[in-house]
Each structure stands twice: as structure tokens, then as C-alpha cells.
Amino acid sequence: MRFLKNKILLLAIYTVCITVLFLYFLFPSQLVLQKLESTVNSAGYLLETGSLRPSLPLGIKLKEVTLHPVQAPSDLLFQGEFVDLQFNPLSIFRKNKTIRFRSRAYGGSLEGRADFLSFEQVNPPAAGEIYLQDIDLARCPPAVFPLIRGMTGRVKGSAFYVLDNPANRISTGKMLLFLTHGSYALPEPFLGVSRIEYDRGEVKAKWQKGIVTLEKFEIFGSRMKCSLQGDIQLAPRFEESRLNLKGMLEMSGNNQVKLNITVGGTIASPSFRYI
């Protein structure tokens, strides 16, 4: 009797393995890729990938992935070594359909989830969250971290958001980033300094109803400390969003300086005033 049970168990395992291998090697990768590219294109983006393969348990894995906006194909939104997408089957019975993702990009890793009203309507996602680990800012295109564009160093942290109104794409969310060993090139040299070097930093922000509130922006170096707070009025094109930030810059050494800072202008072209 025991021998019979073991034989049935081995047969069941064998059947499952053969079925999985059968489905893996007969997976219609080209058809799935065409459907994925069509869906992404309808959302306003161009997807390019080196290959697509099934990924256990219920997903696909894309290698050498790049993403561009349709209206500006030369602009790079994302580039990664691979992206693994996993469908959550339980979300079939929920309002939003959930895709979990994991990726290797910019010298680090990222993972999270995106919730969609339907797989035919993927832009914008109804909600999402992302966790970053050891990302190299110098390798990121400006669109990846627009709030800290122009900075170098490594970053880790998290962000999440919920879409309040799909019609006008207004969302609510929060972000927390930790920076290490980098620099920021000033738009104009100040007191002979053209670049701020830092050892560590922290960025904390939230957004609601079209306004980003920068609750904390602090960077610390061996000879300086800089902190900022304020609001950013979002524009349809994020780089044109208006800045209204205030803070303080402290520099030590032979020329000790403590100044108030006001940052205006736009994300793409900030203006600094030192008082």
C-alpha cells in the first residue's frame, strides 16, 4: 500500500513537471510580446525588449528593456537589464488588476506593484508602489527622479500613490528617499563653489491635488549642510512645474557661511537666491 502511494506521488510530480516544461517550451512568446507592445503603445509609450520568456509562477520576463514616449521617441523613460512581471490571479475578483514587478536597472534593483482598472487601460495605473535599492543616480535619465535631477550618488527608498480621479489623472502619494555619496552641480557658481559634495541625504515628499509638498530635503557633507522645504506646483509637463522652496545652506572651513536660500523657477530651470 505504501509503495502504491509513493508511486502515485511520483507520477503526479512527474506529470506536473512535464506539463510545466511543455507549456514553457510552447509558450507563444512572440504573440505575447506583440500584444504587450500594442497595449503599451496605446498608452502612449514605445516598448523595446531583447527577449520575452515565461516566468514562474504566473508571469513573463523581459530582458534588455527600454521605454520611450511615443511623442518623443528620442527621450528615454526607462532602461533595465530585465523586468519580471507577475500577475496576481486573486485580483481577477477585485476592482483593480494587480501586476507585481521586479527589475535590475541603473546598477541597483527595484520592485513593487501596479494596479490597473483593466488590462486594456494601463495608463495611468490606478495605484502603485515601488521600492528602490542601490540605484546609481548618474545612470538614470532625468525622467526617473525629476525631483532630484542633476544629482549623483546612490539612492534607496520607496514611493506609492493612488489615483484619485482617472479623468484628470490627479493622484495622492508619498515618497521617501535616502541618498549617499554624491554631488549636485549648481546652475551658477557661488563663492567659488560650482558643485556641492555630500555624504548622505534624505528626501521626503507628498503630493495631493496637483501640489507636491517637499517636507524634507537635506544633504550633509564634510564641509556643508543644505536643507530645503516648500511646494511644487505641478504642470502638465513635469519639467515645467513651478518651484517655491526655502531653506538654509551652511558651509564650514576657512570661509564659514550660513545663508538662507530661495529656489524658484521650474524643475528644468531652477533659480537660486542666497540671502
C-alpha positions in Angstrom: 0.0 0.0 0.0 2.8 2.4 0.9 4.6 1.5 -2.3 1.4 2.3 -4.3 1.1 5.7 -2.6 4.7 6.6 -3.3 4.3 5.5 -7.0 1.2 7.7 -7.3 3.0 10.7 -5.7 6.0 10.3 -8.1 3.6 10.0 -11.1 1.9 13.2 -10.0 5.2 15.1 -9.6 6.3 13.8 -13.0 3.1 14.9 -14.7 3.3 18.4 -13.2 6.9 18.7 -14.3 6.2 17.5 -17.8 3.2 19.9 -18.1 5.3 22.9 -16.9 8.1 22.1 -19.3 5.6 21.5 -22.1 3.9 24.9 -21.5 7.3 26.7 -21.1 8.8 25.5 -24.4 5.5 26.0 -26.3 4.9 29.4 -24.7 3.8 31.9 -27.5 6.4 34.5 -26.7 6.1 36.4 -30.0 2.3 36.7 -29.7 2.5 37.8 -26.1 5.2 40.4 -27.0 3.2 41.8 -29.8 0.1 42.1 -27.6 2.2 43.8 -24.8 3.8 46.2 -27.3 0.4 47.1 -28.7 -1.0 47.7 -25.2 1.9 49.9 -24.2 1.8 51.8 -27.5 -1.9 52.6 -27.0 -0.9 54.1 -23.6 1.5 56.4 -25.3 4.8 54.6 -25.0 7.2 52.6 -27.1 8.4 49.4 -25.6 11.6 47.7 -26.9 13.0 44.4 -25.5 15.6 41.9 -26.4 13.5 38.9 -25.5 10.4 37.7 -23.7 10.1 34.4 -21.8 7.6 32.9 -19.4 8.4 33.3 -15.7 7.1 31.1 -12.9 4.6 31.1 -11.4 2.3 33.3 -13.5 4.3 35.9 -15.3 6.7 36.9 -18.1 10.3 38.1 -18.0 11.7 40.7 -20.4 15.4 41.3 -21.0 17.2 44.5 -22.2 14.1 46.6 -21.8 13.7 50.3 -22.9 10.7 52.6 -22.7 10.2 55.8 -24.7 7.3 58.2 -25.1 5.6 57.9 -28.4 5.6 61.7 -28.9 9.3 62.0 -28.2 11.0 58.6 -29.2 14.5 60.0 -28.5 13.6 60.6 -24.8 14.4 57.6 -22.6 12.0 56.9 -19.7 13.4 53.6 -18.5 16.2 51.2 -19.3 16.7 47.9 -17.5 18.6 44.7 -17.7 15.4 42.8 -17.1 11.9 43.2 -15.9 9.9 40.3 -14.3 6.1 40.8 -14.3 3.9 38.5 -12.2 0.1 38.6 -12.4 -1.9 38.2 -9.2 -4.8 35.8 -10.0 -6.8 36.9 -6.9 -7.1 40.4 -8.4 -9.5 39.0 -11.1 -12.2 39.2 -8.4 -11.2 42.8 -7.4 -11.9 46.2 -8.9 -8.2 46.6 -9.9 -6.0 44.1 -11.6 -2.6 43.8 -10.0 0.8 43.2 -11.6 3.9 42.8 -9.4 7.2 43.6 -10.9 10.9 43.2 -10.2 13.8 44.7 -12.2 17.5 45.2 -12.3 18.4 48.7 -13.6 20.9 51.5 -13.1 23.3 49.4 -11.1 20.6 48.5 -8.5 17.2 46.9 -8.1 13.6 47.9 -7.9 10.4 46.0 -7.2 6.8 46.8 -6.4 3.3 46.6 -7.9 0.9 48.4 -10.2 -2.9 48.2 -10.1 -4.9 48.7 -13.3 -8.6 49.3 -13.8 -8.3 46.9 -16.6 -5.5 45.4 -18.8 -6.9 47.4 -21.7 -6.5 50.7 -19.7 -2.9 50.7 -18.4 -2.2 54.4 -18.4 -2.2 55.7 -15.8 -2.2 52.9 -13.3 -5.0 53.2 -10.6 -2.4 52.8 -7.9 1.2 51.7 -7.4 4.2 51.3 -5.1 7.9 50.9 -5.7 10.9 50.1 -3.6 14.4 51.1 -4.7 17.8 49.7 -3.6 21.2 51.0 -4.5 20.2 52.9 -7.7 23.0 54.9 -9.4 21.6 58.4 -10.0 24.2 59.3 -12.5 23.0 56.5 -14.8 19.3 57.5 -14.6 17.6 59.6 -17.3 16.0 62.8 -15.9 12.5 61.4 -16.0 13.3 58.7 -13.4 13.9 61.1 -10.5 12.7 64.5 -11.6 12.7 66.0 -8.1 16.5 65.4 -7.7 17.6 65.8 -11.3 21.2 66.8 -11.7 22.3 64.9 -8.6 24.8 62.0 -8.5 25.2 59.3 -5.8 23.3 56.2 -4.8 19.6 56.1 -3.7 17.3 53.8 -1.9 13.8 54.3 -0.7 10.1 53.9 -1.6 7.1 55.7 -3.1 3.4 54.9 -3.5 0.4 56.7 -5.0 -3.3 56.3 -5.6 -5.2 57.8 -8.5 -8.0 60.0 -7.1 -9.5 60.9 -10.5 -8.7 58.9 -13.6 -10.2 61.6 -15.8 -7.7 64.3 -15.0 -5.0 62.0 -13.6 -4.9 63.6 -10.1 -3.2 61.4 -7.6 -2.2 61.3 -3.9 1.0 59.8 -2.8 4.2 59.9 -0.7 7.9 59.4 -1.4 10.9 58.8 0.9 14.5 58.6 -0.5 17.9 58.2 1.2 21.0 59.4 -0.7 24.6 58.5 -0.2 28.0 59.7 -1.6 27.1 62.1 -4.4 27.1 65.7 -5.6 24.9 68.4 -7.1 26.1 70.8 -9.8 24.9 74.3 -9.1 23.3 76.2 -12.0 25.7 79.0 -11.3 28.9 79.0 -9.2 28.5 80.6 -5.7 31.5 81.7 -3.6 33.8 79.8 -5.9 31.8 76.6 -5.4 30.2 75.0 -8.5 29.4 71.6 -7.1 28.0 70.6 -3.7 29.5 67.3 -2.5 27.5 65.3 0.1 28.0 62.1 2.1 24.3 61.4 2.9 20.9 62.9 2.3 17.2 62.5 2.7 14.2 63.5 0.6 10.7 63.3 1.9 7.7 64.5 -0.1 3.9 64.0 -0.5 1.6 65.2 -3.3 -2.2 65.8 -3.5 -4.4 67.8 -5.8 -1.6 68.9 -8.1 0.7 70.1 -5.5 3.9 68.4 -4.2 4.9 69.3 -0.7 8.6 68.9 -0.1 8.6 68.1 3.6 12.3 67.5 3.9 15.3 67.8 1.6 18.6 67.6 3.5 22.1 66.7 2.3 25.2 66.6 4.6 28.8 66.8 3.6 32.1 67.1 5.4 32.1 70.9 4.8 28.5 71.8 4.2 24.8 71.2 5.1 21.8 72.1 3.0 18.1 71.9 3.8 15.0 72.9 1.8 11.2 72.8 2.3 8.3 74.1 0.3 5.8 73.4 -2.5 6.0 72.5 -6.2 3.0 73.4 -8.4 2.7 70.6 -10.9 2.3 71.4 -14.6 1.1 69.1 -17.4 4.8 68.8 -18.4 6.5 67.9 -15.1 9.7 69.7 -16.0 7.7 73.0 -16.3 6.4 72.6 -12.7 7.0 75.8 -10.6 9.3 75.7 -7.6 8.6 77.6 -4.3 11.3 76.3 -1.9 13.1 77.9 1.0 15.9 76.6 3.2 19.4 77.1 4.5 23.0 76.5 3.4 25.8 76.2 5.9 29.4 75.9 4.9 32.3 75.3 7.3 36.1 75.6 6.9 38.1 78.8 6.3 35.1 80.6 4.9 32.3 79.8 7.2 29.0 80.8 5.7 25.3 80.5 6.8 22.8 81.6 4.2 19.1 81.5 3.6 18.2 80.0 0.2 15.1 80.6 -2.0 14.6 78.3 -5.0 12.2 79.4 -7.8 11.9 78.8 -11.5 11.0 75.4 -12.8 12.2 71.8 -12.4 14.0 72.1 -15.7 15.4 75.5 -15.0 15.7 76.3 -11.2 16.8 79.7 -10.0 18.7 80.2 -6.7 18.8 83.3 -4.4 21.1 83.5 -1.5 20.4 85.9 1.4 
